[in-house]
């Protein structure tokens, strides 16, 4: 079985979760890689995917699975059905990501969370390629050939806030362009420099941004601010189908 979107799961996104395990909807669940990590934490996972082969694989990690086109909405009539909705590298595949955000809000239970991951098209590698006149699609990654929308760290944040989501926490995965010297330098030095780069220039050095959100219109709970950042040393890019926090203060690069 050739599963294009088999990957280690998005630990940077799941590390943001601040509520106890309950019912989670994994939109664009792929072969169940995030579902596996969630299940290990005690979550009851319902997965939705468009691919029949992925659906078969995800069944092993989910309590329920649905074959559906997310651009047509969620296949659940009941409102408030889930404590967490996971949108990991799925919004960039949709012509109208706002519509899925609205659907995620609809099926979210009171006090629930919506966790979102988006690739950053302003990452330094993409900037260099664009300056060289290269705008080429790839099988996976930021320039995945199935991406129809592209976001920077800042426009990702704007997408969420303008569609009724309050950001409780955010993080970034990436690091400085060490290339081969990464293996030669002291690990702690590299990690410290990567953390600084992601804290001060996430738009330049992050390949993905992750967000923990709640719908606006009600009280926003206070979440402990963590400074953990996912650097190149601890978080490698995963296929795109399936950040410490990104502070709104420093320039994003």
SEMAR-104421 format. One record per residue (C-alpha): residue in three letters; x, y, z. Coordinates in pm, whole numbers, padded with zeros to 5 digits, always signed. Example, Ala and Ser with C-alpha at 12.3 -4.5 7.8 and 13.67 -1.06 7.14 Angstrom:
BEGIN
Ala+01230-00450+00780 Ser+01367-00106+00714 
//
This chain:
BEGIN
Unk+00000+00000+00000 Unk+00160+00327-00114 Unk+00060+00590+00141 Unk+00199+00924+00032 Unk+00116+01097+00357 Unk+00269+00854+00605 Unk+00482+01061+00845 Unk+00596+01074+01210 Unk+00310+01301+01314 Unk+00319+01668+01405 Unk+00455+01667+01760 Unk+00514+02044+01756 Unk+00141+02096+01715 Unk+00034+01833+01966 Unk+00274+01975+02226 Unk+00058+02287+02240 Unk-00248+02100+02372 Unk-00354+02221+02716 Unk-00675+02026+02785 Unk-00723+01668+02906 Unk-00789+01397+02647 Unk-01140+01368+02510 Unk-01297+01349+02166 Unk-01085+01479+01880 Unk-01164+01526+01512 Unk-00856+01490+01290 Unk-00938+01663+00961 Unk-00724+01534+00678 Unk-00601+01251+00900 Unk-00393+01082+00629 Unk-00284+00735+00733 Unk-00342+00813+01100 Unk+00000+00938+01209 Unk-00129+01222+01429 Unk-00413+00993+01537 Unk-00158+00741+01663 Unk+00011+01003+01883 Unk-00324+01131+02008 Unk-00449+00781+02087 Unk-00134+00716+02289 Unk-00220+01023+02496 Unk-00571+00892+02564 Unk-00773+01078+02299 Unk-01065+00918+02114 Unk-00990+01006+01754 Unk-01231+01043+01464 Unk-01044+01077+01136 Unk-01159+01226+00806 Unk-00973+01178+00478 Unk-01043+01191+00107 Unk-00825+00893+00020 Unk-00968+00538+00052 Unk-00624+00380+00108 Unk-00545+00627+00386 Unk-00885+00557+00540 Unk-00802+00188+00569 Unk-00471+00263+00741 Unk-00619+00528+00972 Unk-00886+00287+01094 Unk-00624+00117+01311 Unk-00563+00441+01502 Unk-00915+00590+01516 Unk-01237+00495+01693 Unk-01422+00614+01381 Unk-01328+00724+01029 Unk-01510+00908+00753 Unk-01436+00933+00382 Unk-01522+01291+00287 Unk-01418+01594+00085 Unk-01340+01863+00342 Unk-01400+02137+00087 Unk-01766+02036+00101 Unk-01787+02066+00480 Unk-01768+01817+00765 Unk-01981+01501+00750 Unk-02127+01553+01098 Unk-02472+01695+01160 Unk-02438+01738+01535 Unk-02289+02059+01669 Unk-02049+02057+01964 Unk-01939+01698+01906 Unk-01563+01731+01969 Unk-01335+01868+02240 Unk-01054+01923+01990 Unk-01042+01975+01615 Unk-00707+01915+01450 Unk-00627+02097+01124 Unk-00268+01991+01061 Unk-00146+02096+00717 Unk-00491+02086+00561 Unk-00609+02446+00519 Unk-00351+02515+00248 Unk-00511+02241+00038 Unk-00848+02421+00027 Unk-00965+02702-00200 Unk-01175+02835+00089 Unk-00998+02757+00420 Unk-01234+02992+00604 Unk-01522+02754+00533 Unk-01348+02465+00709 Unk-01257+02689+01002 Unk-01627+02775+01034 Unk-01714+02405+01025 Unk-01452+02331+01290 Unk-01606+02596+01512 Unk-01951+02444+01457 Unk-01858+02094+01573 Unk-01642+02215+01864 Unk-01778+02160+02215 Unk-01781+02450+02465 Unk-01434+02495+02609 Unk-01277+02304+02320 Unk-00970+02386+02115 Unk-00885+02407+01745 Unk-00520+02321+01674 Unk-00382+02434+01339 Unk-00055+02385+01151 Unk+00038+02568+00831 Unk+00355+02568+00618 Unk+00546+02895+00584 Unk+00611+02999+00224 Unk+00844+03278+00343 Unk+01097+03028+00482 Unk+01453+03124+00379 Unk+01485+02833+00137 Unk+01173+02938-00052 Unk+01288+03301-00057 Unk+01617+03200-00215 Unk+01445+02984-00477 Unk+01199+03260-00563 Unk+01482+03513-00600 Unk+01638+03274-00849 Unk+01312+03271-01042 Unk+01217+02920-00934 Unk+00855+02858-00830 Unk+00837+02483-00870 Unk+00596+02241-00709 Unk+00720+01930-00530 Unk+00565+01607-00408 Unk+00575+01716-00042 Unk+00675+02015+00168 Unk+00592+02385+00145 Unk+00554+02367-00233 Unk+00344+02051-00232 Unk+00172+02023-00569 Unk-00168+01989-00399 Unk-00138+02324-00218 Unk-00374+02588-00351 Unk-00315+02852-00082 Unk+00016+02980+00057 Unk+00076+03146+00394 Unk+00351+03319+00588 Unk+00361+03311+00969 Unk+00189+03649+00976 Unk-00080+03578+00716 Unk-00151+03245+00889 Unk-00213+03432+01212 Unk-00432+03681+01027 Unk-00635+03401+00867 Unk-00721+03259+01207 Unk-00796+03589+01378 Unk-01016+03718+01096 Unk-01217+03396+01104 Unk-01319+03409+01465 Unk-01032+03234+01640 Unk-00833+03366+01935 Unk-00475+03236+01948 Unk-00389+03094+02289 Unk-00042+02974+02197 Unk+00181+02935+01893 Unk+00507+02773+01804 Unk+00740+02735+01506 Unk+00950+02453+01365 Unk+01275+02529+01188 Unk+01615+02679+01253 Unk+01916+02852+01103 Unk+02068+02732+00773 Unk+02357+02543+00927 Unk+02366+02279+00653 Unk+02653+02032+00712 Unk+02809+02242+00989 Unk+02512+02151+01213 Unk+02677+01814+01280 Unk+03016+01968+01358 Unk+02919+02238+01609 Unk+02822+02179+01975 Unk+02460+02070+01992 Unk+02367+02314+02268 Unk+02515+02607+02074 Unk+02317+02512+01764 Unk+01996+02465+01964 Unk+02037+02802+02139 Unk+02096+02980+01810 Unk+01796+02808+01651 Unk+01575+02912+01942 Unk+01688+03272+01903 Unk+01619+03266+01529 Unk+01268+03126+01574 Unk+01189+03369+01856 Unk+01302+03676+01663 Unk+01256+03590+01294 Unk+01000+03308+01268 Unk+00887+03418+00923 Unk+01240+03372+00793 Unk+01354+03058+00975 Unk+01038+02853+01037 Unk+00912+02599+00785 Unk+00583+02560+00974 Unk+00378+02759+01223 Unk+00144+02589+01469 Unk-00137+02746+01668 Unk-00368+02653+01955 Unk-00691+02849+01929 Unk-01040+02892+02071 Unk-01343+03053+01907 Unk-01388+03420+01994 Unk-01707+03552+02144 Unk-01647+03414+02491 Unk-01387+03436+02767 Unk-01042+03327+02656 Unk-00877+03101+02916 Unk-00534+03191+03043 Unk-00274+02943+02923 Unk+00070+02905+03074 Unk+00322+03060+02840 Unk+00590+02811+02741 Unk+00916+02903+02570 Unk+00983+02572+02399 Unk+01074+02596+02032 Unk+01097+02313+01787 Unk+01430+02353+01614 Unk+01583+02165+01327 Unk+01754+01946+01583 Unk+01429+01825+01740 Unk+01169+01859+01464 Unk+01223+01774+01101 Unk+00973+01858+00826 Unk+00706+01598+00760 Unk+00520+01545+00433 Unk+00270+01825+00381 Unk-00066+01662+00369 Unk-00092+01534+00546 Unk+00689+02750+01763 Unk+00897+02878+02239 Unk+00591+03064+02122 Unk+00586+03300+01829 Unk+00544+03630+02004 Unk+00361+03908+01823 Unk+00627+04147+01951 Unk+00951+04079+01759 Unk+00969+04120+01385 Unk+00875+03802+01205 Unk+01139+03844+00938 
//
